């Protein structure tokens, strides 16, 4: 069988792979076998953490809204606040409510008073 020299084809394939892992440290960005493993691991982690990021941000928004509700001494909890929001058909999502709770508390207090009455 004749010898196949894979010079420039293999080099181009490997440089493409190296571009993806150029920020990794040590052998993770130098050795080809390591590069393929780390690349697969990074893709798996990024796919998994996109869903986790959505969960984490929702938890953060809920915590911020809950903190402002308790600071305001409103006589009900976060769950009752959200329930009354939907009952009064004020369709504000948790992200917007959390931004209002941080930046514009007066507007948040006005909304909560409107819900109570």
Secondary structure, 3 states (H helix, E strand, C coil): CCCCCCHHHHHHHHHHHHHHCCCCCHHHHCCHHHHHHHHHHHHHHHHHHHHHHHHHHHHHHHHHHHHHHHHCCCCCCHHHHHHHHHHCCCCCCHHHHHHHHHHCHHHHHHHHHHHHC
